[in-house]
Amino acid sequence: MNSTGGNGRPGRPARLSRERIAEAALQGDVATLTMRELATRLGVSHSSLYRWVPDRDGVLDLVSGVMVERVLPEDEPDDENWRDWLTRLAWAMHDEFLAVPGYAAHVARPHRHHPESFGRLRGRAVAAFRAGGADAQQAEQNWTVFGHGVVRWLAAAGSHPAEPPFGRYLDTLLRGLPRHAEEHTPPLRPEAAATASPSIGDEHLLALTRNLTSESAKARERACETICDWVQSFDRREVRTLASLLASAAVLEQDETCLESELNALGELSVTGLFDAADIATLRRLPRDSVRPADVEHLDNLMEEYF
């Protein structure tokens, strides 16, 4: 029986398919993958590969489609299992993303996300937050913080997923997100902390975490400045959430000014005594020689105090 290849001509065995291309791309470091290298893995010519995918971004779209299929739980989230569903999703991302060198770092960097695959991931996660009681706008905001937070941890952890403990980070992240519509009460103003229990409230915490994971360097820097200004207004849960995000952000940071701000904010939070070494263990992966001499003191003080 004759077979039909991807070019539609009968009698010739198919050498390429979208599935084969994605499978070959997943066999190495996707961060450094080139079209020529991929063609070699597949045993085809460079020009043959371009008949199936337009460019490297097209290959990465195929890879993302496979990865999203792997991580999405088969069941649907509901009002009873929504938190467990999100936890399973995050652990699947942990296992699958870290199994492919360079993939978590690729997703964490600003780039054009594949609308179909990542749209499905976003839609299912938003549905989980809606099942937990969040309104449409809050669910979208929760997904932004949750998705960016998980991906940034994975990108920072690289090939060393045991440190810091992902489960503890994930629990802290989920607890920091508003779960129900009735939680949207006006948050405590930081200047009122002197007369009430310290807490900035979920609305302010969500805004800070969203800005810490923003693609805008200015937004990240402003978030760090706000953390320093409000340092005496956070409760333990808020401090641990922010410290974990700051540590992951610092390891990935490409902007020198933002890195200084992130290390400074971590130093200010350390004064509260409300987070532990495990919360910022990602920071141990930050090369000392990548920090400007003027900012090394911030890093050294944190290392000496916690490690």
C-alpha positions in Angstrom: 0.0 0.0 0.0 1.4 3.4 -1.0 1.8 6.0 1.7 1.3 9.7 1.2 3.9 12.2 2.5 3.5 15.7 3.8 3.9 17.0 0.3 0.8 15.1 -0.8 2.5 13.0 -3.5 1.5 9.2 -3.3 4.1 6.5 -3.3 6.7 8.3 -1.2 7.1 7.6 2.6 6.6 10.7 4.8 9.9 11.8 6.2 8.6 14.8 8.0 5.6 15.8 10.0 4.8 18.4 12.6 4.9 15.7 15.2 8.4 14.5 14.1 9.7 18.1 14.0 8.5 18.8 17.6 9.9 15.5 18.8 13.3 16.2 17.3 13.3 19.8 18.8 12.7 18.4 22.2 15.8 16.2 22.1 18.2 19.0 22.9 18.5 22.5 24.3 15.7 24.6 22.8 17.3 27.8 23.8 20.2 27.3 21.4 18.4 25.3 18.8 19.0 26.3 15.1 17.1 25.3 12.0 20.2 23.7 10.6 20.8 21.6 13.7 17.2 20.5 13.7 17.4 19.5 10.0 20.4 17.4 10.8 18.6 15.6 13.7 15.8 14.9 11.3 18.1 13.7 8.5 16.6 16.1 6.0 17.8 19.1 4.1 17.6 22.6 5.4 15.2 23.6 2.6 13.0 20.6 3.3 12.5 21.7 6.9 11.4 25.2 5.8 8.6 23.6 3.8 7.0 22.6 7.1 7.8 25.5 9.4 8.6 29.1 8.4 11.3 29.7 10.9 12.7 28.9 14.4 9.7 30.6 16.0 7.5 28.2 14.1 9.4 25.3 15.6 9.0 26.6 19.1 5.3 27.0 18.5 5.2 23.3 17.7 7.1 22.6 20.9 4.8 24.7 23.0 1.8 22.9 21.6 3.3 19.6 22.7 4.3 21.0 26.1 0.8 22.4 26.8 -0.8 19.1 25.9 1.5 17.4 28.4 0.9 19.6 31.3 -2.8 20.3 31.2 -4.8 18.0 33.6 -7.3 15.8 31.9 -10.2 16.8 34.3 -11.8 20.1 34.5 -11.5 22.4 37.6 -14.5 22.9 39.8 -15.4 24.6 43.1 -14.1 21.7 45.1 -10.9 20.7 43.3 -9.7 24.1 41.8 -6.7 24.5 44.1 -5.7 20.9 43.7 -6.1 21.3 39.9 -3.8 24.3 39.8 -1.3 22.5 42.0 -1.3 19.6 39.6 -0.9 21.9 36.7 2.1 23.7 38.3 3.8 20.4 39.2 3.3 19.1 35.6 4.9 22.3 34.3 7.7 21.7 36.8 8.3 18.2 35.6 7.9 18.8 31.8 9.5 22.2 31.5 12.6 21.2 33.4 12.9 18.0 31.4 13.7 20.0 28.3 16.9 22.1 28.6 16.3 25.7 27.9 12.5 25.5 27.6 11.6 27.2 30.9 14.1 30.0 30.2 12.6 30.4 26.7 9.1 30.8 28.0 10.2 33.2 30.8 11.8 35.6 28.3 9.6 38.1 26.5 8.6 36.5 23.2 5.5 35.9 21.0 3.6 33.1 22.7 1.8 30.6 20.5 -1.8 31.9 20.8 -3.5 28.5 20.4 -1.5 26.5 22.9 -0.9 29.1 25.5 -4.4 30.4 25.0 -5.7 26.9 26.1 -3.4 26.9 29.1 -4.6 30.4 30.1 -8.2 29.6 29.6 -8.2 26.5 31.7 -6.2 28.2 34.5 -8.6 31.2 34.5 -11.5 28.7 34.7 -9.9 27.2 37.8 -9.7 30.6 39.5 -13.3 31.3 38.5 -14.3 28.0 40.1 -12.6 29.2 43.3 -14.8 32.2 43.4 -12.8 34.9 41.7 -14.6 37.2 39.2 -13.5 37.4 35.6 -11.1 40.3 36.1 -9.6 38.9 39.3 -9.2 35.4 37.7 -7.2 36.9 34.8 -5.0 38.8 37.2 -4.5 35.7 39.3 -3.4 33.7 36.2 -0.9 36.4 35.2 0.8 36.3 38.6 0.5 32.5 38.9 1.8 31.7 35.4 4.7 34.2 35.5 5.6 33.2 39.0 5.8 29.5 38.2 7.7 30.0 35.0 10.2 32.4 36.5 10.9 29.9 39.3 11.5 27.1 36.8 13.7 29.3 34.6 15.8 30.2 37.7 16.0 26.7 39.0 17.3 25.4 35.6 18.6 21.9 36.0 18.6 22.0 39.8 14.8 21.6 40.6 15.4 20.4 44.2 16.5 23.9 45.3 14.6 25.8 46.5 11.6 23.5 47.3 9.1 24.0 44.6 6.2 22.8 46.7 6.8 25.4 49.4 7.1 28.2 46.8 3.9 27.1 45.0 2.0 27.0 48.3 3.2 30.5 49.1 2.3 31.7 45.7 -1.3 30.3 45.7 -2.0 31.5 49.2 -1.0 35.0 48.1 -3.7 35.2 45.4 -7.3 36.3 46.3 -9.6 33.2 46.1 -13.1 34.6 46.4 -15.0 37.6 45.4 -15.7 38.5 49.0 -12.0 38.9 49.6 -11.9 42.0 47.5 -12.5 44.3 50.4 -10.5 47.5 50.5 -6.9 46.5 51.7 -5.3 48.0 54.7 -3.5 51.2 53.8 0.2 50.9 54.6 0.2 54.1 56.6 -2.5 52.6 58.9 -0.2 49.7 60.0 0.7 51.4 63.2 -2.9 51.0 64.5 -3.7 47.6 63.1 -2.1 44.2 62.3 0.4 44.7 59.5 -0.9 43.7 56.1 -1.2 45.4 52.8 -4.0 43.2 51.7 -4.5 40.9 48.7 -5.2 43.7 46.2 -1.9 45.5 46.8 0.0 42.2 47.0 -1.4 41.1 43.7 -0.4 44.4 42.1 3.1 44.1 43.5 3.6 40.5 42.3 2.2 41.4 38.9 4.7 44.2 38.5 7.6 42.1 39.8 7.0 39.7 36.9 6.3 42.4 34.3 8.2 42.6 31.1 8.8 46.3 31.8 12.0 47.1 33.6 10.4 50.3 34.9 7.5 48.4 36.4 9.8 45.9 38.1 11.9 48.8 39.5 8.9 50.6 40.8 7.6 47.5 42.5 10.9 47.1 44.3 10.8 50.7 45.5 7.3 50.2 46.8 8.4 47.1 48.7 11.1 49.2 50.4 8.6 51.9 51.2 6.1 49.5 52.7 8.5 47.0 54.3 7.0 47.4 57.8 3.5 46.9 56.5 3.7 43.3 55.3 2.6 40.2 57.2 4.6 36.9 57.1 2.7 35.5 54.1 3.2 38.6 52.1 6.9 38.8 52.9 7.5 35.2 51.9 5.6 35.6 48.6 7.6 38.7 47.7 10.9 37.4 48.8 10.5 34.2 46.7 9.5 36.3 43.6 12.4 38.7 44.2 15.0 36.0 44.4 13.7 34.3 41.2 13.6 37.7 39.5 17.1 38.6 40.5 18.6 35.4 39.0 16.9 36.1 35.7 17.3 39.8 35.6 19.1 41.3 32.6 18.8 45.0 33.6 21.5 46.1 36.0 19.4 48.8 37.6 16.5 46.4 38.3 18.9 43.8 39.7 20.2 46.4 42.2 16.6 47.3 43.1 15.7 43.6 43.6 18.7 42.9 45.8 18.0 46.1 47.8 14.3 45.1 48.3 15.4 41.6 49.5 17.7 43.3 51.9 15.0 45.5 53.3 12.6 42.5 53.6 15.3 40.5 55.5 15.1 43.1 58.3 11.6 41.9 59.1 12.9 38.4 59.9 9.7 36.9 58.3 11.2 34.8 55.5 13.5 31.8 55.7 16.6 30.7 53.6 14.4 28.2 51.7 12.3 31.1 50.4 15.2 32.7 48.7 17.4 29.7 47.9 17.2 30.5 44.2 19.4 33.4 44.9 22.4 31.0 45.4 22.3 30.5 41.6 23.1 34.2 40.9 26.8 34.4 39.9 28.6 36.9 42.0 30.6 38.2 39.0 27.3 39.1 37.3 26.6 41.7 39.9 28.0 45.3 39.6 30.7 46.0 42.2 28.5 48.6 43.8 25.8 46.1 44.4 27.9 43.1 45.5 27.4 44.2 49.2 23.7 43.6 48.9 24.2 40.0 47.7 27.0 39.3 50.2 24.9 40.4 53.1 22.1 38.1 52.1 24.4 35.2 51.5 26.1 35.6 54.9 22.8 36.0 56.7 20.9 33.1 55.2 23.5 30.7 53.8 
